Amino acid sequence: METVNTTPYPTKEPAANSYMSLEQIRDSKEALRDEIRRDEDQIRQLWGQLFTKPEPLSALTPTKRISTLMSTGAGVLDGIILGWKLYRKFKRKKK
């Protein structure tokens, strides 16, 4: 009976290779090392792209600069409102 992959991501089934020599084992091991190195390089590249510095405000157009400042201000205001709500919810009541 064939097994069905029910995970949301592809999985690699274990190879049912029966190695006949040490050379075949070495070749398989080297192929796996190459694949791991390629994956590590891709992860390193994506990680570097994830954390890049934003453009300085002086390089932006005036419209972009105003938009950025408004977005930052809205985020700060949202944080203040959240803090106030949490403070009111968890403050100790005097009896």
N, C-alpha and C positions, 0 to 999 in steps of 0.2 A: 504494500500500500504506500502511496506517495504522500509525503508530508507537505502541508500547505503553509506558506509564510503568512502569518496573521499580524505581524508587526508592521507599523507604519513606515518603516525604513527597510532598505534591503539588507539582508544578512548574507554572509558568506558561509556556505555549507562546508563542513570539514572535508578536505580532500580524501578520497578513498584510494589514494595512491599506494601501491605496494612497490617500494623502492627495491631495485635489484642490485644497486651498487652504492658505494660511498659517494661516487661522483654525482649521481642523481640527487642524493641528499644535499650535497654542497651546492649544486645548481639551484635547487629549490630554496635553500636557505638564502642564497645570494639574491634571488628574485624577490623574496620577501623583504630583505633588507632594503633593496632598491625602492620597493613600494612604500615602505615605512619612511624612507628619506624623502620621497616625493610628497607624501602626506604631511610630514613635518614642515617642509618648505612651504607648502600651501597654507598650513595653519599659521606659520610665522608671518607670511605675507598678509593674510587676512587680518591677523591681530594688529599688525602695523597700520593697516588702513582703518581699523576701527578707532584707534586713538590718535587722530591727527589734530593739530592745533587749528582752531578756526582762524579765518582771515582777520587781520587787525581792523579795528573800526575806521582807522584813517584811510584804508584802501577801499572802503565801501562807498557807494553812491549815497547822497543824502537820504533818498527814499529808503534804501536798505538799512541805513544807520538808524533812522527813526523806527522802522519796523522791528529791528533787533532790540532797541531800547524798550519799546512797548511790550514785546514778548517777554523780556527779562523782568520788566516791572509787573506784568501780569503774573508771572511765576512767583515773584516775591510776595505779592498781595495774596495769592492763593495759599502760600505757606503760612503767612500771618493769620489768615482766617482759619486754616486748619489747626494751628497752634492754639488759637483762642477757643475753638470748639472743644479741643481735647482738654484744655485747662478747665473749662466749665464742666465738662463731663466727669473729670476725675478729681476735682478739688474736694477736700473734706468739708463736710457740713458741720457747723457748730451747733451744738444742742444745749 
